[in-house]
Amino acid sequence: MEKSNKNLRKYFPVFVLPTLIAFTLFFIVPFLMGIGLSFTKFATINNAKWVGLDNYIKAFTFDNEFIHALGFTSLFTVVSIITVNVFSFALALLLTKGIKGTNFFRSVFFLPNLIGGIVLGYIWNLLINGILIKFGVDITFASKYGFWGLVLLTNWQLIGYMMVIYIAGLQNISEDLLEAASIDGASPFTILFKIKIPMVMPSITICMFLTLTNTFKMFDQNLALTAGAPQKTTEMLALNIYNTFYGRVGWQGVGQAKAVVFFILVAVIAFIQLKLTNKKEVEQ
């Protein structure tokens, strides 16, 4: 064991160095350059002109598009976190009961996660419009249609993936523990809320984190399903940043400033969520 540890320490830099170099060159350096560019007005990197906090001020005060996108994204994220995790956990409970065809159903529910976001958005655009057109409207007629269309799409895509994680957590619960609770007279409701849910808190932490980050950063599906229509009322943060950077001449710096704010928001919210759910794990 000691010899193995010495060999590991000896060759550790050899294996880590290539990844560390790539991570530095393609993530750390561009990220730091992006922060720097958020304080400048530029069309290309070579002609950047320092403007201080003007880009950040303009992002929040020039119009209400960024603020609206933040509110829309936040509401969408909250609804999606609740619906995705409730339905995926319910499916996981159902598919750990030993019913016939369990493996088939697990595969079927997981498949939507393999479809790309753009393709998924266009598919659901056709499906939803095929229904709404019978009532004389389409998904871009009002923001409520776009909102619930995005929620439906997100649930269809993510539920199967989260279900697999919950199944892994549920299968790790000791059968002896569940049997002892049943012998002691615990009802299925009590077993669920007093044993199963506390025991799968690590899975809940992972699923909530993945749902939060995936929904808050959503771009492809938003672009394909509604493209922000009508009148940018269904435009989420990532799409708003894209449209600012590429759709407005001279606004590249403002788009970069929005991207920095976006990164900070996602990082802070995800960190708070992880701390809160990890605390529950420790308590349980």
C-alpha positions as CSV (number, residue, x, y, z in Angstrom):
1,M,0.0,0.0,0.0
2,E,2.8,2.4,0.9
3,K,4.6,1.6,-2.3
4,S,1.4,2.2,-4.3
5,N,0.9,5.6,-2.6
6,K,4.5,6.6,-3.5
7,N,4.0,5.7,-7.1
8,L,0.7,7.6,-7.2
9,R,2.4,10.7,-5.8
10,K,5.3,10.3,-8.2
11,Y,3.2,10.1,-11.4
12,F,0.3,12.3,-10.3
13,P,1.8,15.5,-11.9
14,V,2.3,13.6,-15.2
15,F,-1.4,12.7,-15.5
16,V,-2.8,15.9,-14.0
17,L,-0.6,18.4,-15.9
18,P,-2.2,18.0,-19.4
19,T,-5.7,18.4,-18.0
20,L,-4.6,21.4,-15.8
21,I,-3.0,23.1,-18.8
22,A,-6.1,22.6,-21.0
23,F,-8.4,23.8,-18.2
24,T,-6.3,26.9,-17.7
25,L,-6.0,27.7,-21.4
26,F,-9.6,27.0,-22.4
27,F,-11.5,28.0,-19.3
28,I,-9.6,30.1,-16.8
29,V,-7.9,32.4,-19.3
30,P,-11.0,33.1,-21.4
31,F,-13.1,33.5,-18.2
32,L,-10.7,36.2,-16.9
33,M,-10.5,37.9,-20.3
34,G,-14.3,37.9,-20.3
35,I,-14.5,39.7,-16.9
36,G,-12.0,42.2,-18.2
37,L,-13.9,42.8,-21.4
38,S,-17.1,43.4,-19.4
39,F,-15.6,46.8,-18.3
40,T,-14.9,47.8,-21.9
41,K,-16.6,48.8,-25.1
42,F,-15.4,46.7,-28.0
43,A,-16.2,45.2,-31.4
44,T,-13.0,43.1,-31.4
45,I,-10.6,42.4,-28.5
46,N,-7.9,44.5,-30.1
47,N,-10.0,47.8,-30.0
48,A,-11.4,47.5,-26.5
49,K,-12.0,50.8,-24.7
50,W,-12.3,51.0,-20.9
51,V,-15.7,52.3,-19.8
52,G,-15.7,51.1,-16.2
53,L,-19.1,50.1,-14.8
54,D,-21.1,51.7,-17.7
55,N,-21.9,48.3,-19.2
56,Y,-23.3,46.9,-15.9
57,I,-25.3,50.1,-15.4
58,K,-26.7,49.9,-18.9
59,A,-27.6,46.2,-18.6
60,F,-29.9,47.0,-15.7
61,T,-31.2,50.5,-16.6
62,F,-31.3,50.9,-20.4
63,D,-34.4,48.8,-20.7
64,N,-36.2,46.2,-18.6
65,E,-35.4,43.2,-20.9
66,F,-32.6,41.8,-18.6
67,I,-34.7,42.3,-15.5
68,H,-37.7,40.6,-17.1
69,A,-35.5,37.7,-18.4
70,L,-34.2,37.3,-14.9
71,G,-37.7,37.1,-13.4
72,F,-39.0,34.8,-16.1
73,T,-36.0,32.5,-15.7
74,S,-36.3,32.4,-11.9
75,L,-40.0,31.6,-12.0
76,F,-39.4,28.9,-14.7
77,T,-36.5,27.4,-12.6
78,V,-38.5,27.2,-9.4
79,V,-41.5,25.5,-11.2
80,S,-39.2,23.1,-13.0
81,I,-37.2,22.1,-9.9
82,I,-40.5,21.2,-8.2
83,T,-42.2,19.4,-11.0
84,V,-39.1,17.6,-12.4
85,N,-38.0,16.3,-9.0
86,V,-41.5,15.3,-7.8
87,F,-42.4,13.4,-10.9
88,S,-38.9,11.8,-11.2
89,F,-39.0,10.7,-7.6
90,A,-42.6,9.3,-8.0
91,L,-41.4,7.3,-11.1
92,A,-38.4,6.0,-9.2
93,L,-40.7,4.8,-6.4
94,L,-42.9,3.1,-8.9
95,L,-40.0,1.4,-10.8
96,T,-38.4,0.0,-7.6
97,K,-41.5,-2.0,-6.7
98,G,-40.4,-4.9,-8.8
99,I,-43.2,-4.5,-11.4
100,K,-42.9,-6.4,-14.7
101,G,-41.0,-4.6,-17.5
102,T,-39.1,-2.3,-15.1
103,N,-36.0,-2.2,-17.2
104,F,-37.9,-1.4,-20.3
105,F,-39.7,1.6,-18.7
106,R,-36.5,2.9,-17.2
107,S,-34.9,2.9,-20.7
108,V,-38.0,4.6,-22.3
109,F,-38.1,7.4,-19.7
110,F,-34.4,8.0,-20.0
111,L,-34.3,8.3,-23.8
112,P,-35.5,11.9,-24.0
113,N,-32.4,13.0,-22.2
114,L,-30.3,11.9,-25.2
115,I,-32.1,14.2,-27.7
116,G,-30.3,17.5,-28.4
117,G,-31.9,20.8,-27.1
118,I,-32.5,22.4,-30.5
119,V,-34.1,19.2,-31.9
120,L,-36.2,18.8,-28.8
121,G,-37.3,22.4,-29.0
122,Y,-38.5,22.1,-32.6
123,I,-40.2,18.8,-31.9
124,W,-42.2,20.3,-29.0
125,N,-42.9,23.4,-31.0
126,L,-44.7,21.3,-33.6
127,L,-46.5,19.2,-31.0
128,I,-47.8,22.1,-28.9
129,N,-48.7,24.2,-32.0
130,G,-50.5,21.2,-33.4
131,I,-52.8,21.4,-30.3
132,L,-53.1,25.1,-29.9
133,I,-53.8,25.8,-33.6
134,K,-57.2,24.1,-33.0
135,F,-58.1,27.0,-30.7
136,G,-56.8,29.7,-33.1
137,V,-53.5,30.4,-31.3
138,D,-50.0,29.2,-31.2
139,I,-47.2,29.0,-28.6
140,T,-46.1,32.6,-29.4
141,F,-49.6,34.0,-29.0
142,A,-49.1,34.7,-25.2
143,S,-46.2,34.3,-22.8
144,K,-48.2,31.8,-20.7
145,Y,-48.2,29.3,-23.5
146,G,-44.4,29.7,-24.0
147,F,-43.8,29.4,-20.2
148,W,-45.8,26.2,-19.8
149,G,-44.4,24.9,-23.0
150,L,-40.9,25.3,-21.7
151,V,-41.9,23.6,-18.4
152,L,-43.4,20.7,-20.3
153,L,-40.4,20.3,-22.5
154,T,-38.0,20.4,-19.6
155,N,-39.9,17.9,-17.6
156,W,-40.1,15.5,-20.6
157,Q,-36.3,15.8,-21.1
158,L,-35.0,15.7,-17.5
159,I,-37.4,13.5,-15.6
160,G,-35.9,10.2,-16.9
161,Y,-32.3,11.3,-16.0
162,M,-33.2,12.3,-12.5
163,M,-35.3,9.2,-12.1
164,V,-32.2,7.0,-12.6
165,I,-30.4,8.9,-9.8
166,Y,-33.3,8.5,-7.5
167,I,-33.6,4.8,-8.3
168,A,-29.9,4.4,-7.4
169,G,-30.6,6.1,-4.0
170,L,-33.7,4.1,-3.3
171,Q,-31.9,0.8,-4.1
172,N,-29.2,1.6,-1.5
173,I,-31.8,1.7,1.3
174,S,-31.5,-1.4,3.5
175,E,-34.4,-3.9,3.0
176,D,-33.9,-4.8,6.7
177,L,-34.6,-1.3,7.7
178,L,-37.8,-1.1,5.7
179,E,-38.9,-4.5,6.9
180,A,-38.3,-3.5,10.6
181,A,-40.3,-0.3,10.1
182,S,-43.2,-2.4,8.6
183,I,-43.1,-4.9,11.5
184,D,-43.2,-2.0,14.0
185,G,-46.4,-0.8,12.3
186,A,-45.2,2.1,10.2
187,S,-47.6,3.0,7.4
188,P,-46.4,3.4,3.8
189,F,-46.8,7.2,4.3
190,T,-44.5,7.2,7.4
191,I,-41.9,5.0,5.7
192,L,-41.8,7.3,2.7
193,F,-41.3,10.6,4.7
194,K,-39.4,9.2,7.7
195,I,-37.1,6.7,6.0
196,K,-37.0,6.8,2.2
197,I,-36.8,10.5,1.7
198,P,-34.2,11.2,4.4
199,M,-32.1,8.2,3.2
200,V,-32.1,9.5,-0.4
201,M,-31.1,13.1,0.5
202,P,-27.7,12.7,-1.3
203,S,-29.7,11.9,-4.5
204,I,-32.0,14.8,-3.8
205,T,-29.0,17.1,-3.5
206,I,-27.6,16.0,-6.9
207,C,-30.9,16.1,-8.7
208,M,-31.8,19.6,-7.4
209,F,-28.4,20.9,-8.4
210,L,-28.6,19.4,-11.9
211,T,-32.2,20.7,-12.4
212,L,-31.3,24.2,-11.1
213,T,-28.2,24.6,-13.3
214,N,-29.8,23.1,-16.4
215,T,-33.0,25.2,-16.2
216,F,-31.3,28.4,-15.2
217,K,-28.8,28.1,-18.1
218,M,-31.3,26.9,-20.7
219,F,-30.6,28.3,-24.2
220,D,-31.2,25.8,-27.0
221,Q,-34.7,24.8,-26.0
222,N,-35.7,28.4,-25.4
223,L,-34.4,29.5,-28.8
224,A,-36.1,26.6,-30.7
225,L,-39.4,26.6,-28.9
226,T,-40.3,30.3,-28.7
227,A,-37.1,32.4,-29.5
228,G,-38.4,34.8,-26.8
229,A,-41.7,35.5,-28.6
230,P,-44.0,37.2,-28.1
231,Q,-42.0,40.5,-27.9
232,K,-39.3,38.8,-25.8
233,T,-41.6,38.0,-22.9
234,T,-40.4,34.4,-22.9
235,E,-36.8,35.3,-23.3
236,M,-34.6,33.6,-20.7
237,L,-31.3,34.9,-19.4
238,A,-29.0,32.9,-21.7
239,L,-31.0,33.9,-24.8
240,N,-31.1,37.6,-23.7
241,I,-27.3,37.6,-23.3
242,Y,-26.9,36.1,-26.8
243,N,-29.3,38.6,-28.4
244,T,-27.5,41.5,-26.6
245,F,-24.1,40.4,-27.7
246,Y,-24.9,39.4,-31.3
247,G,-28.1,41.4,-32.0
248,R,-27.1,44.9,-31.0
249,V,-24.2,46.8,-32.6
250,G,-21.8,48.2,-30.1
251,W,-23.4,46.2,-27.2
252,Q,-20.8,43.5,-27.0
253,G,-19.5,44.9,-23.7
254,V,-23.0,45.0,-22.2
255,G,-23.6,41.4,-23.3
256,Q,-20.3,40.4,-21.6
257,A,-21.3,42.3,-18.5
258,K,-24.7,40.4,-18.4
259,A,-22.7,37.1,-18.9
260,V,-20.6,37.9,-15.8
261,V,-23.7,38.7,-13.7
262,F,-25.3,35.5,-15.0
263,F,-22.3,33.5,-13.9
264,I,-22.3,35.0,-10.4
265,L,-26.1,34.4,-10.0
266,V,-25.9,30.7,-11.1
267,A,-22.8,30.1,-8.9
268,V,-24.3,31.8,-5.8
269,I,-27.7,30.1,-6.1
270,A,-26.2,26.7,-6.8
271,F,-23.8,27.1,-3.8
272,I,-26.7,28.1,-1.5
273,Q,-28.8,25.1,-2.7
274,L,-25.9,22.7,-2.1
275,K,-25.2,24.1,1.4
276,L,-28.9,23.8,2.4
277,T,-29.4,20.2,1.1
278,N,-26.0,19.1,2.4
279,K,-27.0,20.4,5.8
280,K,-30.1,18.2,5.6
281,E,-27.9,15.2,4.8
282,V,-25.8,15.8,7.9
283,E,-28.8,16.2,10.1
284,Q,-30.3,13.0,8.9
